């Protein structure tokens, strides 16, 4: 039986932290199946990710380091994954529920004639099948799903839903170099440029998120949100209402049609608590809401609620955080 595979989602040689969580989940499944863990690393200049993969629990790394994979384009990435699966026929492939991860898994699944179980929050091996727990109906219920007939079982994991294993500096493994599946002239998409937003903490991996909603009143209303986030070393989030109003870019949107996050602390400022938003953050360990409307539905889903003016409360919190951290 082939190893449990894990797709390592990377950008410019940096892997998403969720990938190491996936390696840990794969290691647990693999030990029950009596096999090892194989990490899939595709890109250019990514050989440096092999050792971290070993330290987190991979036994084998399948490495394709090639110029055609320098920029993420789903065609060559999915084609390579399909080629490797057809050659070795693994039972299970795990990966992160990231934009790139979902793209690669969905595209590959079409050619492999299998399905993808997305956004897993728990995994259990039973009779050779991986039983996947995932939220449904806007997070109101949890369902258990299996892929009984088709192979491989392709599963994406929700960020921060699984603990990352402690890295073992003494762990090593085997690097297997593989060739790309597509030549450059066969790839229909070309990457022209990147627009990078500087000094922004990623929502996907953030341990703390400070979000603003309709209650911030406009683009300038996000300034106290950003200041608190900066003081806490947190990411800035937003509700769909704020994004739709053009107050903040879509990249910050938390919710059913934005990012699904699971931080240790989520601070919702001026957010009413629509179900669309709750779907994206209700698994946070601690939720704090600040809203001047004492009847706002968000208060039914929080650990701590503050009724008051966010434009007074957020600056006060920022000042206190800076004071305790010795800042100015």
C-alpha positions in Angstrom: 0.0 0.0 0.0 1.3 3.5 -0.9 2.0 6.1 1.7 -0.5 8.7 2.8 0.3 11.7 0.6 0.3 15.4 1.6 0.3 18.3 -0.8 2.5 21.1 0.4 1.1 24.4 -0.7 3.9 27.0 -1.0 4.4 30.5 -2.4 7.8 31.7 -3.3 9.4 28.8 -1.3 7.4 29.4 1.9 4.9 26.7 2.9 1.6 27.5 4.5 1.6 26.5 8.2 -1.5 24.5 7.5 0.6 22.1 5.5 2.5 21.0 8.6 -0.8 20.5 10.3 -1.7 18.2 7.4 1.6 16.3 7.7 0.7 15.7 11.4 -2.8 14.5 10.5 -1.3 12.3 7.7 1.2 10.8 10.2 -1.5 9.7 12.5 -3.5 8.1 9.7 -0.4 6.5 8.2 0.6 4.9 11.6 -2.9 3.3 11.7 -2.6 2.0 8.1 1.0 0.7 8.6 2.5 3.0 6.0 4.5 6.2 5.9 3.9 9.8 4.8 4.9 11.2 1.5 5.1 15.0 1.0 4.5 16.5 -2.4 6.6 19.6 -3.0 6.2 21.4 -6.4 7.7 24.7 -7.4 11.0 26.4 -8.3 13.7 26.9 -5.6 11.7 24.8 -3.2 14.2 22.1 -2.2 14.6 23.9 1.1 11.1 22.7 2.1 12.2 19.0 2.1 13.9 19.1 5.5 11.0 20.9 7.2 8.7 18.2 5.8 10.9 15.5 7.3 11.1 17.3 10.6 7.3 17.5 10.8 6.9 13.8 10.0 7.2 13.0 6.3 9.2 9.9 5.4 9.5 10.6 1.7 9.4 13.9 -0.3 8.5 13.8 -4.0 10.2 17.0 -5.3 9.7 18.7 -8.6 11.8 21.8 -8.8 11.3 23.3 -12.2 10.9 26.7 -13.9 7.4 25.7 -15.2 6.3 25.6 -11.6 7.9 28.9 -10.5 4.5 30.7 -10.5 1.4 28.9 -9.3 -0.8 27.9 -12.3 -3.2 25.1 -11.7 -2.6 23.4 -15.0 1.0 22.2 -14.5 0.5 21.6 -10.8 -2.7 19.4 -11.3 -1.2 17.6 -14.2 1.8 16.6 -12.2 -0.3 15.4 -9.3 -2.5 13.4 -11.6 0.5 11.8 -13.2 2.0 10.8 -9.9 -1.3 9.4 -8.6 -1.8 7.3 -11.7 1.7 5.9 -11.4 1.6 5.0 -7.7 -2.1 4.9 -6.8 -2.1 6.3 -3.2 -5.2 5.6 -1.0 -5.3 9.0 0.7 -4.1 12.6 -0.2 -4.4 15.4 2.3 -3.9 19.1 1.7 -4.8 22.5 3.0 -8.2 24.2 2.3 -6.4 27.1 0.8 -7.2 28.8 -2.5 -4.3 27.1 -4.3 -4.9 23.8 -2.5 -8.6 23.7 -3.4 -7.8 24.6 -7.0 -5.2 21.8 -7.4 -7.4 19.1 -5.7 -10.6 20.0 -7.6 -8.9 20.1 -11.0 -7.0 16.8 -10.3 -10.1 15.1 -9.1 -11.8 15.6 -12.4 -9.1 13.7 -14.3 -8.8 11.1 -11.6 -12.6 10.6 -11.5 -12.7 10.8 -7.8 -14.2 13.3 -5.3 -12.8 15.9 -2.9 -14.0 16.2 0.7 -13.3 19.8 1.7 -12.8 21.7 4.9 -12.2 18.7 7.2 -12.1 19.4 11.0 -11.5 15.8 12.1 -10.3 12.5 10.6 -10.9 9.0 11.7 -9.7 5.7 10.0 -12.4 3.0 10.0 -12.3 -0.2 8.0 -9.8 1.3 5.6 -11.9 4.4 5.0 -11.2 7.9 6.2 -14.2 9.2 8.0 -14.2 13.0 7.6 -16.0 15.4 9.9 -16.8 18.7 8.2 -19.3 21.6 8.9 -22.5 21.8 6.8 -25.5 24.1 6.6 -23.4 27.2 7.2 -21.7 25.5 10.2 -24.9 24.7 12.0 -24.3 21.0 11.8 -21.3 18.6 11.5 -21.5 15.8 9.0 -19.4 12.6 8.7 -18.4 11.8 5.1 -16.6 9.0 3.4 -15.4 8.2 -0.1 -16.3 4.5 -0.4 -15.6 3.6 -4.0 -13.4 6.1 -5.7 -9.6 6.5 -5.1 -7.7 8.3 -4.0 -9.6 9.8 -1.1 -8.8 13.5 -1.5 -9.3 15.6 1.6 -8.6 19.3 2.4 -8.1 20.3 6.0 -9.4 23.5 7.6 -6.6 25.8 8.8 -5.8 25.4 12.5 -8.3 22.6 12.9 -5.5 20.1 13.5 -2.5 20.6 15.8 0.9 21.0 14.1 3.3 18.3 15.3 6.4 19.3 17.2 9.3 19.3 14.7 12.0 16.6 15.2 15.3 18.0 14.2 16.8 14.5 14.0 14.2 13.2 11.5 15.3 12.6 7.9 13.9 10.9 4.9 14.2 10.1 1.2 14.0 12.8 -1.6 12.6 11.4 -4.8 13.0 13.9 -7.7 10.3 13.9 -10.4 9.9 15.6 -13.7 7.2 18.1 -14.6 4.1 16.8 -16.5 3.8 19.8 -18.8 6.2 21.8 -21.0 6.0 25.6 -20.8 4.6 26.0 -24.3 1.7 23.7 -23.4 0.6 25.9 -20.4 -2.1 28.3 -21.5 -1.8 30.7 -18.5 1.1 33.1 -17.9 1.7 35.1 -14.7 2.5 38.7 -15.6 2.9 40.3 -12.1 2.1 40.1 -8.4 0.6 42.8 -6.3 1.7 42.4 -2.7 0.1 44.1 0.3 3.0 44.9 2.6 2.9 44.4 6.4 -0.2 42.2 6.3 -0.6 39.2 8.5 -2.3 36.3 6.7 -5.8 35.5 7.7 -5.2 31.8 7.0 -2.6 31.3 9.7 -3.3 34.2 12.1 -3.7 33.4 15.8 -5.5 36.7 16.4 -7.8 38.5 14.0 -9.4 41.9 14.5 -12.4 42.4 12.2 -14.6 45.4 11.3 -18.1 45.4 9.9 -20.8 47.8 8.8 -20.5 49.6 12.2 -17.1 51.1 11.3 -19.0 53.5 9.0 -16.5 53.8 6.1 -13.0 53.2 4.9 -11.5 55.5 7.6 -13.4 53.5 10.2 -10.9 50.6 9.7 -8.0 52.7 11.1 -8.7 51.8 14.8 -9.1 48.2 13.7 -5.7 48.2 12.0 -4.1 49.9 14.9 -5.3 47.3 17.4 -4.3 44.5 15.0 -0.8 46.0 14.6 -0.4 46.3 18.4 -1.5 42.6 18.8 0.4 41.3 15.8 -2.9 40.3 14.4 -4.5 40.0 11.0 -7.3 42.4 9.9 -10.6 40.9 8.9 -13.9 42.3 7.6 -17.5 41.4 7.1 -19.0 41.0 3.7 -21.0 44.2 4.2 -17.8 46.2 4.6 -16.2 44.6 1.6 -19.2 45.0 -0.6 -19.3 48.7 0.4 -15.8 49.1 -0.9 -14.3 50.0 2.4 -11.6 47.3 2.4 -10.4 44.7 -0.2 -12.0 41.3 -0.5 -8.8 39.6 0.7 -9.8 40.6 4.2 -13.4 39.1 4.0 -14.2 36.5 6.7 -17.3 34.4 6.1 -19.0 31.9 3.9 -17.9 33.7 0.7 -14.6 34.8 2.1 -12.0 33.1 4.4 -12.9 30.5 7.0 -10.6 31.1 10.0 -10.0 29.4 13.3 -7.8 31.8 15.4 -7.2 31.7 19.1 -8.8 35.1 19.4 -11.3 36.8 17.2 -12.4 40.4 17.9 -15.5 41.5 16.0 -16.0 45.2 15.9 -19.2 46.7 14.6 -20.3 43.3 13.1 -24.0 42.4 13.6 -23.5 38.7 13.4 -25.1 37.5 10.2 -24.9 33.8 9.7 -22.8 34.3 6.6 -20.1 35.9 8.8 -20.5 33.4 11.7 -19.7 30.5 9.3 -16.3 31.9 8.8 -15.2 32.5 12.4 -17.4 30.5 14.8 -14.6 27.9 15.4 -12.3 30.6 17.0 -11.3 29.6 20.5 -12.3 32.9 22.0 -14.7 35.4 20.3 -15.0 39.0 21.6 -17.7 41.3 20.1 -17.9 45.1 20.3 -21.1 46.6 19.2 -23.2 49.6 20.4 -26.4 47.6 19.7 -27.0 45.4 22.8 -29.5 43.3 20.8 -27.0 42.4 18.0 -27.1 38.7 17.2 -23.3 38.5 17.4 -23.6 38.5 21.2 -25.2 35.1 21.2 -22.1 33.5 19.8 -19.3 35.1 21.9 -17.3 34.5 25.0 -17.1 38.2 25.8 -19.3 41.0 24.7 -18.8 44.7 25.0 -21.7 47.1 24.4 -20.3 50.5 23.4 -18.7 52.7 20.8 -16.0 50.9 19.0 -14.3 54.2 18.2 -13.7 54.6 22.0 -13.1 51.0 22.9 -10.6 50.0 20.2 -8.2 52.9 20.9 -8.4 52.2 24.6 -7.6 48.5 24.0 -4.7 49.5 21.7 -3.3 51.8 24.3 -3.5 49.2 26.9 -1.9 46.5 24.7 1.0 48.9 23.9 1.4 49.8 27.6 1.6 46.1 28.6 4.0 45.3 25.8 6.2 48.3 26.7 5.4 50.2 23.5 4.4 53.8 23.0 
